[in-house]
Amino acid sequence: MSAIKGKVVVITGASSGIGEATARLLASHGAHVVIGARRLERLEALASAIHAEGGSAVHQRLDVTEMDQVQSIIEWH
């Protein structure tokens, strides 16, 4: 996993389940995670937890059925 250090990774569906676990794992290995999902309050909590553990994360509300939101999260970071 050392190859992931310093990379930017966009994760959709990050507010729970596999997306959340992936964000936590990649951040713990040094990736800067950009997390998106519809449940903003859960994203905020996850980003705070990642920061508290020394990781790097930013979040944005995201509905993947809305192409403009998908484009926005990719361009934003």
Secondary structure, DSSP 8 states (H G I E B T S, - for coil): -GGGTT-EEEEESTTSHHHHHHHHHHHHTT-EEEEEES-HHHHHHHHHHHHHTT-EEEEEE--TT-HHHHHHHHHH-
